[in-house]
C-alpha cells in the first residue's frame, strides 16, 4: 500500500508520515506541486494525499493534470479552506474525497481505508491468495502450506486473509482489531497476540521459513523475506 503525501508544511508532513508508517503504509513525500506530479506519474501508488495550496503547482492543478493524463489513483485532498466552492472544484477536477484541516488522524485513516476499499471493490477479487508456499483459497475458505491442509477457525482465517492481502505490510494491533474483530474491542486486549501464537503454531511450525513476523513496537506482517 503505497501512499504519496504532497504537503509543503513540514509539521503536517511529519505528522502524516509518522502516523501512516506506524499503520504499515509505505509513504513518500513531495513538498512542491511539480515534485508531487513527477512522483505521481512515475510511482505505483495506492493513494495520493494532496494539499490544496502548494508551491509551483496547486493541488487542483496537479489533480486535474493527472486525470487528464489518464491516471486513476484515488486522491484525498487536504486543505485549510473549508469553503464549499473549493471542495466542489476539487471534486469536479477529479479528487475522490476532501478533508479539512485540522482533522483527527482516525478520521483520516477511515477515509483512506474507504478509498482503498472502493478501489479494491472495483477490481475483480482474487479467488486465491499466496505467499511463498502458503495458499488461501477464498472460494473454499481453505488454507494449505506446502500442499498440506491447515485447519483454521473462522477468526484465524479472517486474520490470515487480512495479512495475505498485502504481503509485507505491517499491521498494528489496533488495525487488526478493527478489521478482524470490529471497532468495539478494547485496544488494550491481548487477543491479537493470542491469535498470532495460534497462527504461528498452525502455519509456521515445522517449516523452514517463518512467514508471520513481529515488528517490534509496531505490529505484525506476513511475507517470505528474512527477519
C-alpha positions in Angstrom: 0.0 0.0 0.0 2.0 3.0 -1.3 0.8 6.5 -0.4 2.3 9.7 -1.8 1.9 12.7 0.5 2.2 16.1 -1.3 2.4 18.7 1.6 4.7 21.7 2.0 4.1 22.3 5.7 6.7 20.1 7.4 4.9 19.9 10.7 1.8 18.4 8.9 4.0 16.3 6.6 6.0 14.8 9.6 2.7 14.1 11.4 1.3 12.3 8.4 4.5 10.3 7.6 5.0 9.1 11.2 1.3 8.1 11.6 0.9 6.4 8.3 4.1 4.5 8.6 3.1 3.3 12.0 0.0 1.9 10.4 2.1 -0.1 8.0 1.8 2.0 4.8 4.7 2.8 2.6 4.9 6.6 2.3 6.7 9.0 0.0 6.8 12.8 0.5 6.8 15.6 -2.0 6.9 19.3 -0.9 6.0 21.1 -4.1 3.4 20.6 -6.8 5.9 19.8 -9.6 7.7 17.3 -7.4 4.4 15.7 -6.5 3.3 15.5 -10.1 6.6 13.8 -11.1 6.4 11.2 -8.4 2.7 10.5 -9.1 3.5 9.9 -12.7 6.3 7.6 -12.1 5.3 5.6 -8.9 3.0 2.7 -8.4 0.6 4.4 -5.9 -2.4 3.1 -3.9 -3.4 6.6 -2.8 -2.5 10.3 -3.2 -2.8 12.6 -0.2 -2.8 16.1 -1.7 -2.6 19.5 -0.1 -4.5 22.2 -2.0 -2.1 25.1 -1.5 1.3 24.1 -2.9 4.3 26.0 -4.3 4.8 25.7 -8.1 1.6 23.9 -8.9 -1.6 23.9 -6.9 -3.3 20.7 -5.7 -6.2 21.4 -8.0 -3.9 21.8 -11.0 -1.9 18.7 -10.0 -5.1 16.6 -9.7 -6.5 18.0 -13.0 -3.3 17.2 -14.8 -3.2 13.6 -13.5 -6.8 12.9 -14.5 -6.2 14.4 -18.0 -3.2 12.1 -18.5 -5.4 9.1 -17.5 -4.1 8.4 -14.0 -6.8 6.9 -11.8 -5.1 6.8 -8.4 -7.5 7.7 -5.6 -7.0 11.3 -4.5 -7.7 12.6 -1.0 -7.3 16.4 -0.8 -6.2 18.1 2.5 -6.8 21.8 2.9 -7.4 24.5 5.4 -10.0 26.0 3.1 -13.5 25.0 4.1 -15.5 26.9 1.5 -18.0 24.7 -0.4 -16.8 26.2 -3.7 -13.3 24.9 -3.1 -14.5 21.4 -2.2 -16.8 21.3 -5.3 -13.9 22.5 -7.5 -11.6 19.7 -6.2 -14.2 17.0 -6.7 -15.1 18.1 -10.2 -11.4 18.2 -11.2 -11.0 14.5 -10.1 -10.5 14.4 -6.3 -12.2 11.4 -4.7 -12.6 12.9 -1.2 -11.9 16.1 0.8 -10.7 16.6 4.4 -10.5 20.0 6.0 -7.6 20.8 8.4 -7.3 20.4 11.3 -8.5 16.8 11.3 -8.4 13.8 13.6 -5.9 11.1 12.5 -8.5 8.4 13.0 -10.8 10.2 10.6 -8.0 10.4 8.0 -7.4 6.6 8.4 -11.1 5.9 8.0 -11.2 7.9 4.8 -8.1 6.3 3.4 -9.4 2.8 4.1 -12.7 3.7 2.5 -11.0 4.9 -0.7 -8.7 1.9 -0.8 -11.7 -0.4 -0.2 -13.6 1.2 -3.0 -10.7 0.7 -5.4 -10.5 -3.0 -4.4 -14.2 -3.4 -5.0 -13.9 -2.0 -8.5 -11.3 -4.7 -9.3 -12.0 -8.4 -9.7 -11.5 -10.1 -6.3 -8.7 -12.6 -6.4 -10.0 -16.1 -5.6 -6.6 -17.3 -4.3 -4.0 -15.6 -2.2 -0.5 -16.9 -2.0 2.6 -16.0 0.0 5.5 -18.4 -0.7 4.0 -21.9 -0.2 1.1 -20.7 1.9 -2.1 -20.6 -0.2 -5.6 -19.4 0.8 -8.5 -20.5 -1.4 -11.2 -17.9 -0.9 -13.9 -19.9 -2.6 -13.4 -23.0 -0.4 -12.2 -21.0 2.5 -9.3 -23.4 2.9 -5.6 -22.8 3.7 -2.7 -25.0 2.7 1.1 -24.8 3.5 3.4 -26.8 1.2 0.4 -28.6 -0.2 -1.0 -29.7 3.2 -4.3 -28.6 4.6 -4.1 -26.2 7.6 -7.2 -26.3 9.7 -8.2 -22.8 10.9 -11.1 -21.3 12.8 -13.2 -18.5 11.2 -11.3 -15.8 13.1 -7.9 -17.3 12.4 -8.9 -17.4 8.7 -10.0 -13.8 8.7 -6.8 -12.7 10.5 -4.6 -14.6 8.0 -6.6 -13.3 5.0 -6.0 -9.7 6.2 -2.3 -10.3 6.3 -2.2 -12.1 3.0 -4.0 -9.4 1.0 -1.0 -7.1 1.5 2.2 -9.2 2.0 4.9 -7.2 3.7 2.6 -4.6 5.1 2.9 -4.1 8.8 -0.5 -4.1 10.6 -0.7 -2.5 14.1 -2.7 -4.4 16.8 -5.3 -1.7 16.7 -5.8 -2.0 12.9 -6.0 -5.8 13.2 -8.6 -5.5 15.9 -10.6 -3.1 13.8 -10.5 -5.3 10.7 -10.9 -8.7 12.2 -12.9 -8.1 15.5 -14.6 -4.8 14.8 -14.1 -1.4 16.4 -15.9 -2.2 19.7 -13.0 -4.3 21.0 -10.8 -3.0 23.8 -7.5 -1.9 22.1 -5.6 -3.0 25.3 -6.7 -6.6 25.0 -4.0 -9.2 24.2 -6.4 -11.2 21.9 -4.3 -10.3 18.8 -1.1 -11.7 20.5 -3.1 -14.9 21.4 -4.2 -15.4 17.8 -0.7 -14.6 16.4 0.6 -17.5 18.6 -2.1 -19.8 17.3 -1.4 -18.9 13.7 2.3 -19.4 14.1 1.7 -22.8 15.6 -0.5 -23.8 12.7 1.1 -22.0 9.8 4.9 -21.8 10.6 5.8 -24.6 13.0 7.6 -27.4 11.2 8.5 -25.3 8.2 12.0 -23.9 7.4 10.8 -20.4 6.7 8.6 -18.5 9.2 6.1 -16.2 7.4 4.4 -14.4 10.3 6.7 -11.9 11.7 6.7 -9.4 14.6 7.8 -5.8 14.0 8.7 -4.6 17.5 6.7 -1.7 18.7 4.6 -1.6 15.6 2.7 -4.8 14.8 2.8 -7.9 12.5 3.5 -8.6 8.9 3.4 -11.8 6.7 5.9 -12.4 4.0 8.8 -14.7 3.0 11.5 -12.1 3.5 14.3 -12.9 6.0 13.9 -11.4 9.5 
